[in-house]
Amino acid sequence: MISISCDICRKKMDEVVTDRTFFYYANRSMCESCKDNLEYSVKPQVRAKEPFSMEWYEKLMRDTLDKAAQKGKF
């Protein structure tokens, strides 16, 4: 049995299923609720960005994850 903890909220995840209950992005492990919060927090910025670029999006995601990991929440 694999046990992993979320790098954002520090919640321990048991019986993880990759890409269903456990997500890995930018060297960070995330539970499903933190992944949903990440998407919710960047959505307004992504919708307002014109023209869109993947480099900008990747930087936005990494910066948002770094800030959330430091605070322990989004």
N, C-alpha and C positions, 0 to 999 in steps of 0.2 A: 504494500500500500504506500502510495506517495502522498506526502503531506507538504504543502507549499504555503507560504504566507504571502499575502498581498503586500506589495511594496508601498502602496498608498495608505490604506486604512489599517494595515498590520493584522488583519483578520486571518486566522489560520483556515486554509482550505483543505478539506479532506476529500478523497475520492474525486480528484480533479479529472476533467475531460477537456483536453486541449481544444480551443476554439468553441467551446460550449459553456464551460463553467470557469475556465482559466484562460487568460489571454496574455500574450507576451508581446510587448511593443517597446522599442527603443531601450532595450536592456532592462525592462521593468516587468515584473509579474503583476497582473491585475485580476481581481475578482470580477464577476459579471456586473455587479452594481457600480464599481469604480469605472469600468469601461463605459457603461451607460452614462455616468456622470461626466466623463471625459468628452464623449460625443456631444452631450447636451451643452457643455460649457464652451466648446469651440464652434458650434453650429452658427451662432449669430455672426461671428467674425468671418467664417467661411462664406456665408451668404452675401456679406457686404463686400467681399474682396473682388475687385475687377481690375485687370484681368487676373484670373486664377493661375497660380503656378505650383507645381508639386514641391519645389524646393521651399517655397514659403510655407506650404501646408505642413511639410515634415518638420520645419523649424518651429512652427506654432505648436504642433503636437508635442515635440520634445520639451519645449519651454514650459508648456502647461503641465506636463507630467513632472518635470523637475520641481516646479512650484508646489504642486499637490503633494509630492513625496516629502518635501520639507515641512509643510503644514500638517500633513496627515489626513487631508481631505481636499475636496475640490471647492 
